[in-house]
Amino acid sequence: MKNTFRDTFDLYDWDTLEHDIYGFSEADVKNVLAKDKITLDDFKVLISPAATPFLEQMAQRSHELTKKRFGNTIQMYIPMYLSNECQNICTYCGFSMTNKIPRKTLSDAEILKEVAHIKSLGYDHILLVTGEANRTVGVSYLKHAIALVRNHFSNISIEVQPLDQEEYETLITEGLYAVLVYQETYHEATYKIHHPKGKKSNFNYRLDTPDRLGKAGIHKIGLGALFGLEDWRVDSFYTALHLKYLQKTYWKTKYSISFPRLRPHQGEVQPKVEMTDKDLVQLICAYRLLDEDVELSMSTRESETFRNHIIKLGITSISAESKTNPGGYAVEPQSLEQFEISDERSTDAIKEMIQSQGYEVVWKDWDRSYVNSF
């Protein structure tokens, strides 16, 4: 594929970026915070250790910018795992092909049973998730699953194996709204260590996935890195670089950033670099200062206490009552999870928490019916 993010990616060097980020001073941070418009170079300063003493100032500014753009609203979504079949070896994932676990892919009846439970909780925005297994949960399965659930939800997103542009176009026709595809880490050598076998081992194919999505005309693309595999500060810069490239190239598309940290799972690998709660707050605020429009999402990987305190600091969407196993809501609750969640509160409890902080819960942000009105 010509003219992709790889061309921009190759202009930067990981070690040089790391040296820059860890070399900034408090004076550099003050200079950046005095600006009205934050650039990518400024973003490096805001995610540096030197910015830690300025966290309160960053948080206040992040809150103001988020309120200005999104108002007092938080979108709620829920993941629904369709399958734990996977043909990849990933050192950090419970679904990795090397883990000897029972594999399950939901049937039509099981999908609809899960949907009924999720709808009873109030959700109108669903994220369909699978392992990466083209033979079992390939495009035909995904197309059928979307067709099966599209009359029940106004907003359908997927987090599955990267696909070709034509395949994305097929799913968009069926009602697909957004695709989440995380690079995991932008450090190419580390990426290969954690993905030794399977289609996911192809670093460039995964890196180019958002380009294929943009060319296919997807409504929204979700980006992110898995924090713990490499230095979170450098990985976050590359994510921001990726975001800015995509916004310029595919300007009709919306974008979101997620912040997954390694969680316990079957066959777990220990984080190479620890990311503290304070670090994560700093990163969230830095992204908001960089971009007023990007959606920032927080999953149930994080603790109850952390999620309570992050609502006013820049987050725009949050999940609740998540199950990371296929059939986990109503079909087969005891099947193996992809990873352990931390915040296990009910949807109603999360809704009440959000409302207690003066925010309104939004169950969807787009409706397919709008397309027919233009």
N, C-alpha and C positions, 0 to 999 in steps of 0.2 A: 504494500500500500504506500503510495507516494504522499508526501506532504502530511506527515503525521507528527504526533507529539515526540516521537523518537528523535526527530531532527532538533527540536528544542532541548530535549533531555541531554543530548550529546554535547551541548554547549557548556554543560556544568560538570564539575568534578566533585565527588562526594567529600574527599579529604579536604579540599580547599574550602568548601562550604562549612564543614565542621570546624575548621580552624577559624574562619570568620565569625561564626556564631558564638564560639567560646571566647572570642577576643574582644568583644564589645565592652564598653565602660558605662557607668551610670550616666556620664555626660552624654553619651550617644543616645541613651534611652530618653533623657530629658529633651534632647533635640527632636527626636521622633514624635514624642507626645505633644510637642508644641505645634505640630503640623495639623492642618485640617484634612489633608489627603494622604493616606498611607500607601506606600509603594511596596513591591516585593522586597526590595532592599531594606526598607523599614521593617517589614515583617520579620526578617532575620534578626533584627535588633530586639523586637518585642518577644520573640521566643527564646532569647538568650538568657543565661543565668543572671546577667546584669539587670534584667528587667524585673526580677523577683521582688525587690523592695517597692516596686511601683504597682503591685498587683491591685491594690485598692483603687487607685486612679484609673487603671485599665478597666476594672470591673464596672466602675461608675459610667465610664464612657461607653462601654459595651452595652450596658443596660439602656442607656439613653438612645443609642443608635438602633437597637433592636425594637424598642418601643415605638420609635419614630417610623420604622419600616413595617413592622408586623402588628403593632398595637399590643393590647393586653390579651393575646391569644396564644394557646399552645395546641398544636395538632396532636392527636393520639392515633397510633397505628398498632397493628399486631402482626407478628409473623405466623405463618402457617406452613409447617414443614410437610412436604409431600413425599419425600423419600430420603433415606440415608444411604442409598446406593452410591458408591464412588469408585472411580477408576484411577484416582490419584493417590500418591503417597505424600502426605503433608504432616510434618512432625508435630504440629500443634493442634491437630483436629481429631476429634473423637470418631469422625466418619472415615478417617484414612483407610485406604485399602488394606494396609497391614494389620489393622485391628480386627481381631477375630470376634465379631459381634453379629447378632442377628440383623439381617437386612430387611427392610420393609419399604414398599412403595404403595401408596394409597390407591385403592380402587375408586371408581366413580361414587359408589354408595358411601364409602368411607370419607371421601372428600366432602360430600354433601352433609354428612353427619358432623364433621368438623365445622363446616360453614354455619350450620344451624346453631351450634354452640357459640361461635364467635359473634354471630348476628344478635344473639340473645344478650350479649354483653354491651351492645350498642355500636359496634364498629362499622364504619362504612369505607374504611381504607385498609386494604389487606396486602401483606407482603408474602408472596409465595416463594418458598425456599426449598432447594434440593441439594443433594450432593452433586458432584460432577461426573455423570455417567451417561454419555451420549446414547449408548445402546438401550438403556432402561428408561431414562427420563430425558430423551432427546427432544427435538423440536416438535415432533408429532404429539408426544405426551403433553408437553407444555401448551401447545396450541389447544389441545382438547381440554386441558385443565382450566385454561383461561375462559374458553367458551362455556364451560360448566359453571363457573362462578360469577361470570360478568353481570348477570342479571341480579346478583345479590349485593354487589359492591359498586360504588361510583368511582372507585380509585383502585387500580390493580398494579402492583409493582412486583418485580421478581428479583431474586438473588440466586442465580444459577450459574452454570458454566458459561464462559464467554462464547458467543456465537458469531457467525458471519453476518455481514450487513443484510443480505437478502433474507436470512432467517429472522433477524430482528424486524424487518419490514413485514414479514408474514405475521408475526406476533402482534405488532402494532395494529395491523388490520383487524385482528381479533379483539382488540380492546386494551392492549398493554399500554400503560401510562408512563411507568418509570422503571429503570434498571439500576440496581446497585452492583457495582463491581469494584472491589478493593484490590489494590495492587499488592497488599500485604506488606511488602517493603520495596523501596525503590533502589536498595543496594543490590546490584545484580549478582554479586558473588554470594551474598547471604541468602538471596532468594533461591539460588540453585541448591544451597545446602538444605533448605527447608522444603524444597519441592523436587526431590531427586527423580521421580518417575511419574509418568502420566502426562496428559495434554497440558496440565497446569505448569509443568516444568518449563514450558516455552515462555520465557520472560517477555519477549517482544510481542507475541500474540496477545498476551494479557495487557501489556502496556498500550497497545493500539486499540483495545476494545472500545474505549470511549469515543475514539474517532469513528469507528464503524457505527456506533450508536448515533453520533451526531449526523453522519451522512444518511442514516436511515430515517432521521426526522423524529427521534424519540422526544417526548415532552420534558422528561427530567432524567438527569444522570446523577447517581450518588457515588461519591469518591471517598477514599479513606485509606489509612495504613493500619496494620495490626500492631499496636504498640507493645513492645517487648522483644521483637525479633531483632531490631537494630536501634540506633540512637533516635529517639522519638523527635528530637528537634530537627535533625536533618531530613528524616522521612516527612515531617510536616512541611518543611520548606518545599520539597519536591511535590507534595500534594497541592500546595498553594500554587506552585508553578504550573502544574497540570490544570488546575482550575482556571487560572487566568488565560492560559492558552486556549482552552475549550470555550470560554466565554467570548473570546475574540473571534474564534473560528466558527463556532456554532451558536451565534448570538440569539437565536430564537428559542434555545433550550434553557430550561431552568436547571439549577444545580444544588446539590446538598452535600454536606460533609458529615461523616460519622466518626466516632472516636473509640473504637473497640480496643480494650486492653486484654491481654491474655488472661483467660479464666481456666480454672481446673477442668480437665477433660481426660478421657481414656488415652493413655500413652503420652502423658503430658511432657512438655519441654519447658524448662524454667526460663523466665525472661532474661535476656542478655543485658538489658538496661531497664532499671526500675523507673516507672513513671508514677510519681506520687499524686495524690489528689490535688495538691497545690499546683503541680506542674500542669495537670489537666485543665484546671481553671485558667491558668495563664494562657494555655493554648487556645481554649475556647474564646477568650477575650481578644486574643491577637487575631484570630480569624475574623471576628466581628469588626474589629477596627480596620482590617484590610478590605472587607467587603460587607456592605450594609445589606445586600440582597440575598446572599447565599443562605440556604436553610441549614441549620445546625441541629443534628439529631443525637439523642441520648437513649441508649438501650438499657434493658434490665441487667446488663452485665455489671452495672455500677450499684453501689450500696444504697440502701434506703436513705441514709443520712445525706450522702453526697447528692443524690437526685433531688432531695428536698431543697437543698441550698443552691442548686444550679439553675433553678427555674428563672430567676430574675437576671441571670448573668449572660444571656445571649442565646440560649437554647430555644428552638422554635417547634420541635416535635419530640415526642417521647413515647416509648412503648410501655405496655403494662401487661401483667399476667402472662408473660411470654412462656411458651413451651418450645424447646429446641429439639424435639423428637417427633417423627412422623406419627400422626394420630394422637398427639399428646394431650389434646383438649378433651376428646370424647371417645376416641376409638381404642387407643392403647396407651394409657397414661404412663405405664411402667417401662416402655421401650427406652433404649439408650439415648441419652441427650447428646447433642453435639458438644455442648459445654454446659457447665453449671451456671445458672443465673444467680444474681445476688439479691436483687429487690423482688421479693415474691408476693408483694401486696396485690390485692385484687384491683380490677379496673375501677370499681367504685371508690376504693380507697385512694387511688392515684388521682381520680377526678376530684375528689374532695380536697386533697392536698393542693392541687392546682388552683381550685376555686378559693381556698382559704388564703391564698397569696394575692388575690385580686385579679386572677386571670380567668378567661373564658376558654372552655374546652371546645376545640373544633374537630369534628369527626371526619371531615374531608376538605380538600382545597381545590378540587377540580371535578367537573362532571362531564362525562362523555357527551351528554345531550347538548352541551354548549356548542359542540362542533357543528351541529345541524342548524344553529341559529345565525350563522355567519355566511 
